[in-house]
Amino acid sequence: MSADNPLYQRHLSSAREATEQQSQDLLEHPSYRLAFADDDFLMQDELRHVRLQLEYLKPQLVMEQHQVKATVVVFGSARFVSPQQAQQLLTQAKSELAQSPADPELQQQLKLAERQLKNSAYYQAAAEFARLVTEHSHSCPDSSLMIISGGGPGVMEAANKGAYEAGGQSIGLNIVLPHEQKPNPYITPEFCFRFHYFAIRKMHFLQRARALVAFPGGFGTLDELFETLTLLQTGKATTVPVILYDKSFWTRLINFDLLVEEGLIKAEDMQLIQFVDTPEQAWQAICHCYQL
């Protein structure tokens, strides 16, 4: 049945039409503004529950309309850079230090650049992992998975970039921060969302997640990882693969054995996580879980 058929056409005016029809002089009086077109009204603390609902619904409706059903979440530090950028920073740091060898600030800058070059391997690995996921989705549309990241720089950018370079789409869930986080250029535009509330953003990370891969990261990565593990441990979410990239990093950062020894988690809770050291291992863990 076509919407062009008069029988099925909309016969009630839309909210957009109502706002367009308002007299401009009346808009000067706040009390007369339509409630949904009154920003001052919507921004009140008392309307927080409404804003929470709207922030949930906007991405939800877009992803439903595009039939996004299964995603692979990639978490990780926003501070990692690509190998190319890291090499440029190292070259620059060496050049500047050569001119002032005794400058302690330049010495520290060199150490930072050397660390960035080492850690750029995570950027490369995240991009490669996303490429593997996206190439599978191209070849097997019946078991398609879409990469979803936090939409910012670092590992997030790498994941979106890997999907982009493989000719696929990917999602970015950006968030407003004191130091503004801008979306990276590799997110599919129609799936580039911006959030104010961390809680709603986390819901969208996990709502369609069929796997989660956590690369090394700081407070934000740990927050996202442990909230996911808590939901799985308590049965609030169905168990999905939670894959920690670089076993050496994660076991140095978190003493999982201590948690078991002290009875703070059960031994079987360790089955919620898997350690991998290559993009191929991460992808194979997902393939094994879903028999892809």
C-alpha positions in Angstrom: 0.0 0.0 0.0 1.6 3.2 -1.2 1.7 6.3 1.1 0.9 8.3 -2.1 -2.6 6.8 -2.0 -4.9 9.5 -0.4 -6.4 6.8 1.8 -3.1 6.4 3.6 -1.8 9.9 3.7 -1.3 11.8 6.9 -4.3 13.9 7.8 -3.1 15.5 11.0 -0.7 18.4 10.9 2.8 17.5 12.1 4.8 19.2 14.9 7.1 20.7 12.3 4.2 22.2 10.4 2.8 23.7 13.7 6.1 25.4 14.5 6.4 26.8 11.0 2.9 28.3 11.2 3.6 30.2 14.4 3.4 34.0 14.2 6.9 35.4 14.6 5.8 38.2 16.9 4.1 35.7 19.3 7.4 33.8 19.6 8.8 36.8 21.6 6.5 35.7 24.5 7.9 32.5 26.0 4.6 31.4 27.6 3.1 31.2 24.1 5.8 29.0 22.5 4.9 25.4 21.7 6.4 23.3 24.5 8.5 21.1 22.2 9.8 24.2 20.4 10.8 26.0 23.6 14.5 25.4 24.3 14.4 27.3 27.6 11.6 25.1 28.8 13.3 21.9 27.6 16.6 22.7 29.3 15.2 23.0 32.8 16.4 20.5 35.4 12.8 19.3 35.9 12.8 18.1 32.2 15.9 15.9 32.6 13.8 12.8 32.3 12.4 14.0 29.0 15.9 14.8 27.6 17.1 11.3 28.7 14.2 9.8 26.7 14.9 11.9 23.7 18.6 11.1 23.8 17.8 7.4 23.9 15.2 7.6 21.1 17.1 9.5 18.5 19.8 6.9 17.9 17.4 4.1 18.6 15.0 5.2 15.8 17.8 5.8 13.3 19.4 2.4 13.9 16.0 0.7 13.7 15.2 2.5 10.4 18.5 1.3 9.0 18.0 -2.2 10.4 21.2 -2.2 12.5 20.8 -5.4 14.5 24.2 -6.6 15.6 27.3 -4.7 16.5 30.9 -5.3 17.7 31.9 -2.8 20.3 35.5 -1.5 20.3 36.8 0.3 23.4 40.2 1.7 24.0 42.3 4.8 24.7 41.6 8.1 22.9 45.3 8.9 23.3 46.9 6.4 20.9 47.9 7.7 17.4 48.6 6.0 14.1 52.1 4.7 13.4 52.6 7.4 10.8 51.7 10.2 13.2 53.7 8.6 16.0 56.8 8.4 13.7 56.4 12.1 12.8 56.1 13.1 16.4 59.3 11.1 17.3 61.2 12.6 14.4 60.2 16.1 15.5 61.0 15.4 19.2 64.5 14.1 18.2 65.1 17.2 16.1 64.1 19.6 18.8 66.2 17.8 21.4 69.2 17.8 19.2 69.1 21.6 19.3 68.8 21.8 23.1 70.1 18.5 24.5 70.0 19.6 28.1 66.4 20.8 28.1 64.4 18.5 30.5 61.1 19.3 28.9 62.4 18.2 25.5 63.8 15.1 27.0 60.4 14.3 28.5 58.8 15.0 25.1 61.1 12.5 23.5 60.2 9.8 26.0 56.5 10.5 25.3 57.0 10.3 21.5 58.9 6.9 21.9 56.0 5.6 24.0 53.5 6.8 21.5 55.3 5.0 18.7 55.3 1.8 20.8 51.6 2.2 21.6 50.6 3.0 18.0 50.6 -0.8 17.5 47.2 -0.8 19.3 45.9 1.8 16.8 47.0 -0.5 13.9 45.6 -3.6 15.6 42.2 -2.0 16.1 42.0 -0.9 12.5 43.0 -4.4 11.4 40.4 -6.0 13.6 37.6 -3.7 12.3 38.7 -4.6 8.8 38.3 -8.3 9.5 34.8 -7.8 10.9 33.7 -5.6 8.0 35.0 -7.9 5.3 33.1 -10.7 6.9 29.9 -8.6 6.8 30.4 -8.0 3.1 30.9 -11.6 2.3 28.2 -13.0 4.7 25.4 -10.5 4.8 23.2 -13.0 6.7 25.6 -12.7 9.7 26.5 -9.1 9.3 28.1 -7.2 12.2 28.8 -3.4 12.4 31.7 -1.8 14.2 30.7 0.7 16.9 33.1 2.9 18.8 33.0 6.0 21.0 33.5 8.0 17.8 36.6 10.0 19.0 40.3 9.7 18.3 42.7 6.9 19.2 41.5 3.4 19.2 38.0 4.7 18.4 39.2 6.4 15.3 41.2 3.3 14.3 38.1 1.1 14.5 36.0 3.4 12.4 38.9 3.8 10.0 39.3 0.0 9.6 35.7 -0.4 8.7 35.8 2.6 6.4 38.8 1.4 4.5 37.2 -2.0 4.1 34.3 -0.3 2.3 31.8 -0.7 5.2 29.7 1.4 7.5 30.4 2.0 11.2 28.8 3.8 14.2 30.3 6.5 16.4 28.8 7.5 19.8 30.5 10.8 20.6 29.9 12.6 23.9 30.1 16.2 25.0 33.1 16.7 27.3 34.8 19.7 28.9 37.6 19.5 26.4 35.3 19.0 23.4 35.6 15.5 21.8 35.1 15.8 18.0 33.9 12.8 15.9 36.6 11.2 13.8 36.2 11.5 10.0 35.7 7.7 9.4 32.3 7.3 11.0 29.4 6.8 8.6 27.6 10.2 8.8 24.1 8.8 9.4 25.5 6.8 12.3 27.4 9.6 14.0 25.6 10.4 17.2 26.3 12.9 20.0 25.4 12.4 23.6 25.2 14.4 26.8 24.4 11.5 29.2 27.0 8.8 29.7 24.3 6.3 30.8 22.3 6.6 27.6 25.5 6.3 25.5 26.4 3.1 27.3 23.0 1.6 26.7 23.5 2.1 23.0 26.9 0.5 23.1 25.5 -2.6 24.6 22.0 -2.8 23.3 23.0 -4.5 20.0 26.4 -5.7 21.0 27.3 -9.3 20.0 30.9 -8.9 21.2 33.1 -6.3 22.9 36.8 -5.9 22.3 38.7 -3.7 24.8 42.1 -2.4 23.9 44.3 -0.8 26.5 42.8 2.5 27.9 42.3 4.7 30.9 39.4 5.5 33.2 36.8 5.7 30.4 37.8 2.3 29.0 37.8 0.7 32.4 34.5 2.2 33.3 32.9 0.8 30.1 34.5 -2.6 30.5 33.6 -3.1 34.1 30.0 -1.9 33.6 29.7 -4.5 30.8 31.2 -7.3 33.0 28.8 -6.3 35.8 25.8 -6.6 33.5 26.9 -10.0 32.3 27.9 -11.3 35.8 24.5 -10.3 37.2 22.5 -11.6 34.3 21.2 -8.2 33.3 22.6 -8.9 29.8 23.0 -12.0 27.8 26.6 -13.3 27.8 28.6 -12.2 24.8 32.4 -12.5 24.2 34.3 -9.9 26.1 37.8 -9.8 24.6 40.7 -8.1 26.2 43.5 -7.2 23.7 47.1 -7.7 25.0 47.0 -10.1 27.9 50.3 -8.7 29.3 48.8 -5.2 29.6 45.5 -6.4 31.2 47.1 -8.8 33.7 49.6 -6.1 34.8 46.8 -3.6 35.2 44.3 -5.8 37.0 45.0 -8.7 39.3 42.1 -10.9 38.3 43.6 -13.8 40.3 43.5 -11.8 43.4 39.8 -11.1 43.0 39.2 -14.9 42.8 41.6 -15.7 45.7 39.9 -13.2 47.9 36.4 -14.5 47.0 35.4 -11.2 45.5 34.4 -12.9 42.2 33.8 -16.5 41.5 36.3 -18.6 39.5 33.7 -19.1 36.8 33.4 -15.3 36.4 36.7 -15.4 34.7 35.0 -17.2 31.9 33.3 -13.9 31.0 36.6 -12.6 29.5 39.1 -13.8 26.9 42.6 -12.6 26.3 44.0 -12.2 22.8 47.2 -10.8 21.4 46.4 -10.3 17.7 43.4 -9.0 15.7 43.0 -12.4 14.1 42.7 -14.0 17.5 40.0 -11.5 18.5 38.0 -12.1 15.4 38.4 -15.9 15.7 37.0 -15.7 19.3 33.9 -14.1 17.9 33.6 -16.6 15.0 34.0 -19.5 17.4 31.2 -18.2 19.7 28.7 -17.7 16.8 29.9 -20.4 14.5 30.6 -17.9 11.7 
